[in-house]
Amino acid sequence: MVKMQSTRYHLIELLTTTEGTYISGQLLSDRLHISRSAIWKHMKELEKDGYVIEGIPRKGYRIVQSPDKVSPNTIQWGLETEWLGQKIIHKTSTESTQEIAQQAARNNAEHGTVVIADEQTNGRGRMGRAWKSAKNKGVWMSLILRPAITPAAATRLTLLTATVLADVITKQTAAAPAIKWPNDLLINHKKIAGILTEMQAEQDRTQYVIVGIGVNVNQTLYDFAAPLKQQAASIKSETGEDQPIVPLIQSLLRSFEKTYDAFIDIGFSGIKTKWETYAYRIGERIRVQTNQTVFEAVLAGIADDGALLVQTDAGETQNVYSGEISWLT
């Protein structure tokens, strides 16, 4: 399977670099070291992915149109990452990409493996909440990471991912996202994306981390059930523009790899600063509910270790590591 995917990738590369001109079946056969019959079979598989390929006798083949269909081929062509997404597990439908990723990680899936689906039938978010994942209308994926960092440091990957999502959405769309601690992205006060980070770790060693990412991209308001209409949205519903999903996925993977590598090399400080520039309603009064207590405070930012910083009415700065926050007005 890996060899077939590699051959297909190089076939796309050869067809694309001819810049709209035809390339003969014999030349493709010579370059790829496979038969003309095998070339034809690969062409048919690419057409299933949505590529429109024109074949003219005595002239050859050319790609007329590339698809926005999610598949390993469409994501990996032009991805240009070093390690993230070099292995992709794609499902047209699955209960949860997190569950597929957990199983793959336990079976020694390599660092940077991406699990992605056209739809999830039982997607989940933080604290076991359901996440509706409409078919072909969003980004539903999980990243398998094997960082050589402590479990405490690995918890910051949620905040890292939030800054990556905010950056990409800002650059790729007309939207202005904000990050709500610890794992939500909002546009116009409505949730458009969520992050679920899970890990397998020992006391001082992280075995693997799975970062789940769900982004509502092309839903309309009619796609959301009545109770969610006031709370949930998509990039399209808030900007009025359809977004091609494959380029969005590629941008997310490229940006994540770059940001992750910087985090491993130089630490969290740059991410902390960026997170605070995107922070939702920073400086305002909030209610904080933890397992032990409920109190009111002012949202001040995040700490160097990724904890939420709040300023209490007594003037003290307090770190919040887990809990729920809501705004008082």
C-alpha positions as CSV (number, residue, x, y, z in Angstrom):
1,M,0.0,0.0,0.0
2,V,2.8,2.4,0.9
3,K,4.5,1.7,-2.5
4,M,1.3,2.2,-4.4
5,Q,0.7,5.5,-2.7
6,S,4.3,6.6,-3.4
7,T,3.8,5.6,-7.1
8,R,0.6,7.5,-7.3
9,Y,2.1,10.6,-5.7
10,H,4.9,10.6,-8.2
11,L,2.4,10.1,-11.0
12,I,0.5,13.2,-9.9
13,E,3.8,15.1,-9.6
14,L,4.8,14.2,-13.2
15,L,1.4,15.1,-14.6
16,T,1.3,18.4,-12.7
17,T,4.8,19.6,-13.6
18,T,4.1,19.3,-17.3
19,E,2.0,22.5,-16.7
20,G,-1.1,21.5,-18.8
21,T,0.8,19.9,-21.6
22,Y,0.6,16.2,-22.3
23,I,3.0,13.5,-21.1
24,S,3.1,10.2,-22.9
25,G,2.2,6.9,-21.3
26,Q,5.6,5.5,-22.3
27,L,7.5,8.4,-20.6
28,L,5.4,7.9,-17.5
29,S,6.1,4.1,-17.7
30,D,9.8,4.8,-18.0
31,R,9.9,7.4,-15.2
32,L,7.9,5.3,-12.7
33,H,9.4,1.9,-13.7
34,I,5.9,0.3,-14.1
35,S,4.0,-1.0,-17.1
36,R,1.6,1.1,-19.3
37,S,-1.2,-1.1,-17.9
38,A,-0.2,-0.2,-14.4
39,I,-0.2,3.5,-15.3
40,W,-3.8,3.2,-16.6
41,K,-4.9,1.5,-13.4
42,H,-3.3,4.3,-11.3
43,M,-5.1,6.9,-13.5
44,K,-8.4,5.2,-12.7
45,E,-7.7,5.4,-9.0
46,L,-6.9,9.1,-9.2
47,E,-10.2,9.6,-11.0
48,K,-11.9,8.1,-8.0
49,D,-10.3,10.8,-5.9
50,G,-11.8,13.4,-8.2
51,Y,-8.9,14.2,-10.5
52,V,-10.0,14.9,-14.0
53,I,-7.4,13.4,-16.4
54,E,-7.5,13.8,-20.1
55,G,-5.9,11.1,-22.3
56,I,-5.3,11.6,-26.0
57,P,-4.0,8.8,-28.3
58,R,-0.4,9.5,-29.5
59,K,-0.2,12.6,-27.2
60,G,-0.5,11.3,-23.7
61,Y,-2.1,12.4,-20.5
62,R,-2.6,15.6,-18.6
63,I,-4.5,16.7,-15.4
64,V,-7.4,19.0,-16.3
65,Q,-8.7,19.5,-12.8
66,S,-7.5,18.7,-9.3
67,P,-10.2,17.8,-6.7
68,D,-11.1,19.3,-3.3
69,K,-11.9,15.7,-2.2
70,V,-10.1,14.6,0.9
71,S,-7.8,11.7,0.4
72,P,-4.1,10.8,1.0
73,N,-3.3,11.7,-2.6
74,T,-5.0,15.1,-2.6
75,I,-3.6,16.1,0.8
76,Q,0.0,14.9,0.3
77,W,0.4,16.5,-3.2
78,G,1.9,19.9,-2.5
79,L,1.9,19.4,1.3
80,E,5.6,20.1,1.6
81,T,6.0,19.0,5.2
82,E,9.0,17.1,6.6
83,W,7.2,14.6,8.9
84,L,3.6,15.6,9.5
85,G,1.1,13.9,7.2
86,Q,3.7,11.7,5.4
87,K,1.4,8.8,6.6
88,I,-2.3,9.5,6.3
89,I,-5.2,7.2,7.4
90,H,-8.3,8.3,5.6
91,K,-11.9,7.2,6.4
92,T,-14.9,8.2,4.5
93,S,-16.9,7.7,7.7
94,T,-15.9,6.7,11.2
95,E,-17.3,7.1,14.7
96,S,-14.3,9.2,15.8
97,T,-10.8,9.9,14.4
98,Q,-9.6,10.0,18.0
99,E,-10.5,6.3,18.4
100,I,-8.8,5.3,15.1
101,A,-5.7,7.3,16.2
102,Q,-5.6,5.7,19.6
103,Q,-5.6,2.3,18.1
104,A,-3.0,3.3,15.5
105,A,-0.8,4.8,18.2
106,R,-1.0,1.6,20.3
107,N,0.1,-0.3,17.2
108,N,3.2,1.9,16.9
109,A,2.0,4.4,14.2
110,E,4.8,6.7,13.4
111,H,5.2,10.3,14.7
112,G,3.3,12.6,12.5
113,T,0.6,10.1,11.3
114,V,-2.6,11.9,10.5
115,V,-6.1,10.3,10.8
116,I,-8.7,12.2,8.8
117,A,-12.4,11.5,8.0
118,D,-15.0,12.9,5.7
119,E,-17.5,12.6,8.6
120,Q,-17.6,11.4,12.2
121,T,-20.8,9.7,13.4
122,N,-19.8,9.9,17.1
123,G,-17.3,12.7,17.3
124,R,-16.5,13.9,20.8
125,G,-15.0,16.9,22.4
126,R,-13.7,17.8,25.8
127,M,-15.3,16.3,28.8
128,G,-17.1,13.7,26.6
129,R,-19.3,16.2,24.9
130,A,-20.7,15.3,21.5
131,W,-19.3,17.0,18.4
132,K,-21.4,17.0,15.2
133,S,-19.1,16.4,12.2
134,A,-21.1,16.9,9.0
135,K,-19.9,14.9,5.9
136,N,-17.5,16.9,3.6
137,K,-18.3,20.1,5.4
138,G,-15.4,20.4,7.9
139,V,-12.0,19.3,9.0
140,W,-12.2,16.2,11.2
141,M,-8.7,14.9,12.0
142,S,-6.4,13.6,14.7
143,L,-2.6,14.0,14.8
144,I,-0.4,11.3,16.4
145,L,2.7,12.8,18.0
146,R,5.6,11.3,19.9
147,P,7.3,14.2,21.6
148,A,10.3,13.7,23.8
149,I,8.9,16.0,26.5
150,T,7.3,15.6,29.9
151,P,3.6,15.0,30.3
152,A,3.2,18.4,31.9
153,A,4.8,20.1,28.9
154,A,2.7,18.0,26.5
155,T,-0.5,19.6,27.9
156,R,0.6,22.9,26.2
157,L,0.0,21.3,22.8
158,T,-3.7,22.2,23.1
159,L,-2.8,25.9,23.3
160,L,-0.2,25.5,20.5
161,T,-2.9,24.0,18.3
162,A,-5.3,26.8,19.0
163,T,-2.8,29.4,17.9
164,V,-2.1,27.4,14.7
165,L,-5.8,27.2,13.9
166,A,-6.3,30.9,14.6
167,D,-3.3,31.9,12.4
168,V,-4.5,29.7,9.5
169,I,-8.1,30.8,9.6
170,T,-7.0,34.4,9.8
171,K,-4.7,34.0,6.7
172,Q,-7.0,31.8,4.6
173,T,-10.4,33.4,5.2
174,A,-12.1,36.7,5.9
175,A,-12.8,35.6,9.5
176,A,-11.4,37.0,12.7
177,P,-11.1,34.1,15.2
178,A,-10.6,34.3,18.9
179,I,-9.4,31.6,21.3
180,K,-11.5,30.7,24.3
181,W,-9.5,28.8,27.0
182,P,-8.7,26.1,26.9
183,N,-9.7,24.5,23.5
184,D,-12.3,26.5,21.5
185,L,-12.1,28.9,18.6
186,L,-14.9,31.4,18.1
187,I,-16.0,33.7,15.4
188,N,-18.5,36.4,16.3
189,H,-18.8,34.8,19.7
190,K,-19.9,31.4,18.2
191,K,-17.8,28.2,18.4
192,I,-16.4,27.1,15.0
193,A,-13.6,24.8,16.1
194,G,-12.5,22.6,19.0
195,I,-9.4,20.7,20.1
196,L,-9.2,17.5,22.1
197,T,-5.8,16.5,23.3
198,E,-5.3,13.0,24.8
199,M,-2.1,11.3,25.8
200,Q,-0.5,8.1,27.0
201,A,2.2,8.8,29.5
202,E,4.2,7.6,32.4
203,Q,5.3,9.8,35.3
204,D,8.0,11.6,33.5
205,R,7.7,10.3,29.9
206,T,5.2,10.9,27.2
207,Q,4.6,7.9,25.0
208,Y,2.3,9.6,22.6
209,V,-0.1,12.5,22.3
210,I,-3.2,12.6,20.0
211,V,-4.4,16.0,19.1
212,G,-7.9,16.0,17.7
213,I,-9.0,18.9,15.6
214,G,-12.6,19.7,14.5
215,V,-13.3,22.7,12.3
216,N,-16.7,23.7,11.0
217,V,-16.0,24.9,7.5
218,N,-18.8,24.9,5.0
219,Q,-22.0,24.4,7.1
220,T,-24.8,26.8,6.8
221,L,-27.0,27.8,9.7
222,Y,-29.5,25.2,8.5
223,D,-27.0,22.5,9.3
224,F,-27.1,23.2,13.0
225,A,-29.9,21.9,15.2
226,A,-32.0,24.6,16.9
227,P,-30.3,24.4,20.3
228,L,-26.9,25.0,18.7
229,K,-27.7,27.9,16.3
230,Q,-26.9,30.5,19.0
231,Q,-23.7,28.8,20.0
232,A,-22.2,27.1,17.0
233,A,-21.2,28.4,13.5
234,S,-18.9,27.7,10.6
235,I,-16.4,29.7,8.7
236,K,-18.9,29.9,5.8
237,S,-21.9,30.9,8.0
238,E,-19.9,33.8,9.4
239,T,-18.1,35.0,6.3
240,G,-20.6,34.0,3.5
241,E,-17.8,32.3,1.6
242,D,-17.2,28.6,0.7
243,Q,-13.7,27.4,1.7
244,P,-11.9,24.6,-0.2
245,I,-11.1,22.0,2.4
246,V,-8.0,20.4,1.1
247,P,-5.9,23.6,1.0
248,L,-7.1,24.4,4.5
249,I,-6.0,21.0,5.8
250,Q,-2.6,21.5,4.0
251,S,-2.1,24.9,5.6
252,L,-3.0,23.5,9.0
253,L,-0.5,20.7,8.7
254,R,2.3,23.0,7.4
255,S,1.7,25.6,10.1
256,F,1.4,22.9,12.9
257,E,4.7,21.3,11.9
258,K,6.6,24.6,11.9
259,T,5.0,25.7,15.2
260,Y,5.5,22.3,16.9
261,D,9.2,22.2,15.8
262,A,9.8,25.6,17.3
263,F,8.0,24.6,20.5
264,I,10.3,21.6,20.9
265,D,13.4,23.6,20.1
266,I,12.9,26.9,22.0
267,G,9.9,26.4,24.3
268,F,6.5,27.9,24.9
269,S,7.1,31.6,25.2
270,G,6.3,32.6,21.6
271,I,3.1,30.5,21.7
272,K,2.1,32.2,24.9
273,T,2.4,35.6,23.4
274,K,0.5,34.7,20.3
275,W,-2.2,33.0,22.3
276,E,-2.8,36.1,24.3
277,T,-3.2,38.2,21.1
278,Y,-6.1,35.9,20.1
279,A,-7.5,35.5,23.6
280,Y,-11.3,35.9,23.8
281,R,-12.4,38.8,25.9
282,I,-9.2,39.0,27.9
283,G,-9.3,41.5,30.7
284,E,-13.0,40.9,31.5
285,R,-14.7,39.4,34.5
286,I,-15.4,35.6,34.4
287,R,-16.8,32.9,36.5
288,V,-14.4,30.0,37.1
289,Q,-15.8,26.6,38.0
290,T,-13.3,23.8,39.0
291,N,-13.9,20.5,40.7
292,Q,-13.3,22.1,44.1
293,T,-14.8,25.6,43.9
294,V,-16.6,28.4,42.0
295,F,-15.3,31.9,42.0
296,E,-15.3,35.2,40.1
297,A,-12.1,36.8,38.7
298,V,-10.6,38.8,35.8
299,L,-9.2,36.8,32.9
300,A,-5.5,38.0,32.8
301,G,-3.9,35.6,30.2
302,I,-2.0,32.4,30.4
303,A,1.0,31.4,32.4
304,D,4.4,30.1,31.2
305,D,3.2,26.6,31.8
306,G,-0.1,27.1,29.9
307,A,-2.4,27.5,32.9
308,L,-5.1,30.1,32.7
309,L,-4.1,33.3,34.7
310,V,-6.9,35.0,36.6
311,Q,-6.8,37.9,39.0
312,T,-9.0,37.4,42.0
313,D,-11.0,40.2,43.8
314,A,-8.4,40.0,46.5
315,G,-5.8,41.2,43.9
316,E,-4.0,37.9,43.7
317,T,-3.0,36.2,40.5
318,Q,-4.1,32.5,40.4
319,N,-3.3,29.7,38.0
320,V,-6.2,27.5,36.8
321,Y,-5.2,24.2,35.3
322,S,-8.6,22.7,34.6
323,G,-12.2,23.9,34.8
324,E,-14.9,25.8,33.0
325,I,-15.1,29.5,32.5
326,S,-18.0,31.8,31.6
327,W,-18.3,35.5,31.2
328,L,-20.4,37.5,33.6
329,T,-21.8,39.9,31.0
